Amino acid sequence: MFQKADMSVMDWYLFWILMAIPFVNIIILILIMLSSNSNGSLRSMLWAQAILAILVTILFMTVLQPYMREIWNFLSQVYPINQFVS
């Protein structure tokens, strides 16, 4: 599917539609990243997205984690949970 040297606009549309479907996107992502026959630019873009997601996750876990209690307290004051319970 994504093995051509040059991808058309419709190929890119199909790719982004598949990326919008939950769980299918993870399978497609892994298949394209690990396939040696897939489009080089698409594979490079997916590797860059995966590395960025890993870095953001590490950043969240190391830098923002100590502040999560303060963020939660602020959000619970702004949006009280009791108002949504009937």
WOFENHU-V504465 format. One record per helix or strand of 2 or more residues. SS is the DSSP state (hx for helix, st for strand). FROM is the first residue (numbers start at 1). TO is the last residue. Records with the same first field share a line. If there is no record, write none. Layout:
SS = FROM-TO ; FROM-TO
This chain:
hx = 9-19 ; 24-34 ; 40-78 ; 81-84
